[in-house]
Amino acid sequence: MSTDIVSYGVLSPAGAGPKALIEAVRGGRAVPEASPEDFTDAGFEDLDDTTLPLGLRPVPGFHPEEYLGRKGLRNHSRTAKLGMAACEMALDGLMESIPDERRGLTGVVLGSSTGSARAFGEFFRDTYEQERPYLVSPALFPGILMNCAASAFAMRHSFTGVNASLAGGQLSSLTALRFARNSLVNGHSERLLVGGVEELSPHTAWAWQRGGVLGADGVVGEGSAVFMLERSDAALSRTARTLASVAACEIGFRDPEQGPLVIAAGLSRCVQDALKAAGATADEVRVVSAGSTGRGGWRAVETRGRTQALGADSDAEVLRVQDALGETYSASGAMQLAALLAHWETTDGEAGEVGLVTSVGHDGTVGCLVVRRGSR
């Protein structure tokens, strides 16, 4: 049984919606970096230009109340607000609302590195700074949980189906998509909102800075992309449009101590296995949404693995999403898929055309997603 993407929402450093995203990717230029006054609610208010770590690319003009209303947002983290807003955008994109009797088979699955690093960092700091540890506000505690965004949105719409958040580093979004697809194929759900989210905060920016993996010119971004994924029989019964079908998703691991060539070979194996599972061949892949960014040497590793799987003579178009957005880490796979869908929506092509999303993590994780273009 296939699983279909029938709508999606995306908030990225390029702006709100898929059009802004694909225009930034096709432009071949990085989204302009931001200063603290360009965005609020991220914790940079007390920093000046001399202390900003790395370059910053937030979601511009993000006001969560525009998507979610004002009620109930006060104690939510930026991660939760970004994830919930993207979920709301995907829900709004449906051709018809989900009937009340089907909400028990509808769920939310999000990929996230840690949840909100800022939320739990500030919460635990308060336990030391307050006069008594127990004077920390209990209302802030739910926001430090990694599953906050997924559970809060499910409760908002009475979705009582599968609800999960998965942490897989760079591959968090692909891990969430694989989990969601398995849930649908095995009959545990009828439809799922699935994607990834990553917030920009001083905590995450300084972590990248101190880690040194992005280099002196590194740029950190944020955002969320969420897709409504349905079983094909459920989508057809609701006369839903099919933007794409998720044909296969494979995740693997290679010991990074064995060197970059081994990791590249691991990605190549993932791509080959996914294409076989999808019933596709390497020469059918017409577009690739690549994942590696400025992390030293990792783009070459991903390119080598992809070339080994598709062949050196492959003429597939390559979308370099993170070049435009900066390092969006756990949301990167979802951003790559959103860019691929936006690319298809704005170009001519035939239904069934094959697209590929690839990703490599510095911890040795590798993964890919094979999708087929839907009929508009």
C-alpha positions in Angstrom: 0.0 0.0 0.0 1.3 3.4 -0.9 1.2 6.5 1.2 0.4 9.9 -0.3 1.3 13.5 0.6 -1.9 15.5 0.1 -0.9 18.8 1.7 2.0 20.5 3.4 3.1 23.6 5.3 6.5 25.1 5.6 8.1 28.0 7.5 11.7 28.6 6.6 14.3 31.4 6.7 13.1 32.2 3.2 9.6 33.0 4.6 6.2 31.3 4.9 5.1 28.8 2.3 6.7 26.7 -0.4 6.9 29.5 -3.0 9.3 31.5 -0.9 11.4 28.4 -0.2 11.8 27.2 -3.8 12.6 30.8 -5.0 15.4 31.0 -2.5 16.8 27.6 -3.5 16.6 28.3 -7.2 18.2 31.8 -6.7 21.4 30.1 -5.7 22.0 32.8 -3.0 21.8 32.5 0.7 18.9 34.1 2.5 20.2 37.3 4.1 21.4 36.9 7.6 19.5 38.6 10.4 20.3 40.8 13.4 18.5 40.5 16.7 16.0 43.2 16.0 14.8 41.4 12.9 13.1 38.7 15.0 11.7 38.3 18.5 10.8 35.5 20.9 14.1 33.7 20.2 16.2 34.9 23.1 18.7 37.1 21.2 17.3 40.4 22.6 20.2 40.9 25.0 23.0 40.2 22.5 24.7 42.9 20.5 26.4 42.6 17.1 29.8 41.8 18.7 28.5 38.7 20.5 26.4 37.1 17.9 27.6 33.5 17.3 27.9 32.6 13.6 25.4 33.9 11.1 21.7 33.7 12.0 18.8 33.0 9.6 15.5 32.9 11.5 12.0 32.6 10.0 11.3 36.2 9.1 8.3 37.9 10.6 7.1 34.9 12.4 4.1 35.6 14.6 2.6 32.4 15.8 -0.8 34.0 16.7 -1.4 34.5 13.0 -1.6 30.8 12.5 -2.7 29.6 15.9 -4.6 32.4 17.6 -3.5 34.0 20.9 -5.0 31.5 23.3 -2.7 29.0 25.0 0.6 30.1 23.4 2.1 32.0 26.4 4.1 29.1 27.8 5.0 27.3 24.6 8.6 27.3 23.3 9.6 28.6 19.9 10.0 24.9 18.8 6.4 24.2 19.7 5.1 27.3 18.0 7.0 26.7 14.8 6.0 23.0 14.7 2.3 23.8 15.5 2.2 26.6 12.9 3.5 24.3 10.2 1.0 21.6 11.2 -1.8 24.2 11.0 -0.7 25.2 7.5 -0.7 21.6 6.4 -4.2 21.1 7.8 -5.5 24.3 6.1 -4.2 22.9 2.8 -6.6 20.0 2.8 -9.4 20.1 0.3 -11.9 19.2 3.1 -11.8 19.0 6.8 -11.2 15.7 8.7 -14.5 14.3 9.9 -14.8 14.0 13.7 -15.2 10.2 13.5 -11.8 9.9 11.7 -9.8 11.9 14.2 -9.1 8.8 16.2 -7.1 7.5 13.3 -5.2 10.8 12.8 -2.0 11.6 14.5 1.1 13.8 14.6 4.8 12.7 14.2 7.6 15.2 14.4 11.4 14.9 14.1 13.4 17.1 16.5 17.0 17.1 17.8 16.2 17.8 21.4 12.9 19.7 21.5 13.6 23.3 22.6 17.2 23.6 23.9 16.4 27.1 25.1 13.3 26.0 27.1 15.0 23.3 29.1 18.2 25.3 29.5 16.3 28.2 31.0 14.1 26.0 33.1 16.9 24.1 34.8 18.9 27.4 35.2 15.9 28.7 37.2 16.1 25.8 39.6 19.5 27.2 40.7 18.7 30.9 40.5 15.3 31.0 42.2 15.2 31.3 46.0 13.8 27.8 46.2 14.0 25.2 43.4 10.3 24.5 43.8 9.5 28.1 43.0 10.1 27.4 39.3 6.8 27.8 37.4 5.2 24.4 36.7 3.5 25.9 33.7 6.9 26.0 32.0 7.6 22.3 32.4 5.6 20.9 29.5 7.6 23.1 27.1 10.9 21.4 28.0 9.5 18.0 26.8 10.5 17.0 23.3 7.0 15.8 22.4 5.5 19.2 23.4 4.7 20.4 19.8 3.2 17.1 18.6 1.1 16.5 21.7 -0.1 20.1 21.9 -1.3 20.2 18.3 -3.0 16.8 18.6 -4.9 18.0 21.7 -5.8 21.2 19.9 -7.6 19.3 17.1 -8.6 16.1 19.1 -6.3 13.9 17.1 -6.0 10.7 19.2 -4.1 8.6 16.8 -0.3 7.9 16.8 1.6 10.7 18.5 5.4 10.7 18.6 8.5 12.8 18.4 11.8 11.2 17.1 15.3 12.5 17.8 17.8 11.4 15.1 20.1 14.3 14.8 20.5 15.4 11.2 18.2 12.6 10.1 15.4 13.4 12.5 12.9 14.4 9.8 13.6 11.3 7.6 13.3 9.1 10.7 9.9 10.6 11.4 8.8 10.1 7.8 9.9 6.5 7.9 8.1 5.9 11.3 5.0 7.5 9.9 5.0 5.6 6.7 5.4 2.3 8.6 2.5 3.2 10.8 0.2 3.9 7.9 1.3 0.9 5.9 0.7 -1.4 8.9 -2.8 0.0 9.5 -2.0 1.8 12.8 -3.1 5.1 11.4 -5.2 6.5 8.5 -3.5 9.9 8.2 -0.6 11.6 10.0 0.9 15.0 10.1 4.6 14.3 9.9 7.7 16.5 9.5 10.5 18.2 11.4 11.2 21.3 13.4 14.3 23.2 14.6 14.4 26.4 16.5 17.1 29.1 16.4 18.2 30.3 19.9 21.4 31.5 21.6 21.7 28.0 23.0 21.7 26.2 19.7 23.8 28.9 18.0 26.5 28.8 20.6 26.4 24.9 20.5 27.3 25.1 16.8 29.9 27.8 17.4 31.6 25.8 20.2 31.4 22.6 18.2 33.3 24.2 15.4 31.9 21.9 12.7 30.4 24.7 10.6 33.6 26.6 10.2 34.2 30.4 10.7 31.6 31.3 8.0 28.9 28.9 9.2 25.3 30.0 9.3 22.5 28.6 11.5 18.9 28.6 10.4 15.6 27.3 11.8 12.1 26.3 10.6 9.5 23.6 10.3 7.9 21.7 7.4 5.0 19.3 8.0 3.2 17.0 5.5 -0.2 15.4 5.7 0.5 11.8 4.9 -2.4 9.4 4.1 -2.9 5.9 3.1 -3.8 5.8 -0.5 -7.2 4.3 0.1 -8.1 7.1 2.6 -6.9 9.8 0.2 -8.9 8.4 -2.7 -12.0 8.1 -0.6 -11.8 11.8 0.3 -11.1 12.8 -3.3 -7.9 14.4 -2.1 -5.2 15.6 -4.5 -2.0 13.7 -4.4 1.1 15.9 -4.4 3.5 12.9 -4.2 3.6 9.3 -3.0 6.2 8.2 -0.5 7.6 5.1 -2.1 10.4 4.2 0.3 12.6 5.5 3.1 15.8 3.9 4.3 18.0 4.8 7.3 21.4 3.3 8.0 24.6 3.7 10.0 28.3 3.4 9.4 31.0 3.8 12.0 32.5 7.3 11.4 35.8 6.0 12.8 36.1 3.9 9.6 36.3 7.1 7.5 34.3 9.1 5.0 34.5 6.5 2.2 32.7 4.0 4.4 30.0 6.5 5.2 29.6 7.3 1.5 29.3 3.6 0.7 26.6 3.4 3.4 24.6 6.2 1.8 25.0 4.5 -1.6 23.6 1.2 -0.2 20.6 3.1 1.4 19.8 4.7 -2.0 20.0 1.4 -3.8 17.9 -0.4 -1.3 15.3 2.4 -1.3 15.1 2.4 -5.1 14.6 -1.3 -5.1 11.9 -1.1 -2.5 10.2 1.6 -4.5 10.4 -0.4 -7.8 12.5 2.3 -9.4 15.8 2.5 -11.2 18.6 4.9 -10.8 18.1 6.5 -14.2 14.5 7.3 -13.3 15.6 9.8 -10.7 15.0 13.2 -12.2 15.6 15.5 -9.2 17.6 15.2 -6.0 17.2 17.3 -2.9 20.5 17.2 -1.2 21.2 17.8 2.5 24.8 18.5 3.4 25.9 22.0 4.2 29.0 23.8 5.2 30.1 21.1 7.7 33.6 20.5 6.5 33.9 17.7 4.0 30.4 16.2 4.4 29.0 17.6 1.2 31.7 15.6 -0.6 30.7 12.5 1.3 27.1 12.8 0.4 27.9 13.6 -3.2 30.1 10.6 -3.5 27.5 8.2 -2.0 24.8 9.6 -4.3 27.0 9.3 -7.3 27.9 5.7 -6.5 24.2 4.8 -6.4 22.9 6.8 -9.3 26.0 6.6 -11.6 28.4 9.3 -12.7 26.4 10.0 -15.8 23.2 10.8 -13.9 21.6 14.0 -15.1 19.2 14.5 -12.2 18.8 18.1 -11.1 20.2 18.8 -7.6 18.4 21.2 -5.2 20.8 22.5 -2.6 18.3 23.6 0.0 20.7 24.2 3.0 22.9 26.5 0.9 20.0 29.0 1.0 18.7 28.3 4.5 21.8 27.6 6.6 22.0 24.6 8.9 18.5 23.6 10.0 19.7 20.3 11.4 16.8 18.1 12.5 14.4 20.0 10.2 16.7 19.7 7.2 15.1 16.5 5.7 11.6 18.0 5.9 12.9 21.2 4.3 14.4 19.2 1.5 11.2 17.3 0.9 9.2 20.6 0.9 11.6 22.1 -1.6 11.2 19.0 -3.8 7.4 19.3 -3.7 7.5 23.0 -4.4 9.8 22.3 -7.4 7.3 19.9 -8.8 4.4 22.2 -8.3 6.1 24.9 -10.3 7.5 22.8 -13.2 6.1 20.6 -15.9 6.4 16.9 -15.5 4.7 13.6 -15.6 3.0 11.8 -12.7 5.2 9.0 -11.4 8.5 11.0 -11.9 11.0 9.9 -9.2 12.6 12.3 -6.7 15.2 11.5 -4.1 16.0 13.1 -0.7 19.4 12.3 0.8 21.1 13.1 4.1 24.3 12.3 6.0 24.9 12.9 9.7 28.3 13.6 11.2 27.7 10.7 13.6 27.6 8.2 10.7 23.9 8.1 10.1 22.8 8.0 6.5 19.4 8.0 4.9 17.2 8.7 1.9 13.6 9.1 0.8 12.2 8.1 -2.5 9.0 9.9 -3.7 7.0 9.8 -6.9 5.4 12.8 -8.3 1.6 12.9 -8.0 -1.0 14.0 -10.5 -2.1 17.6 -10.0 
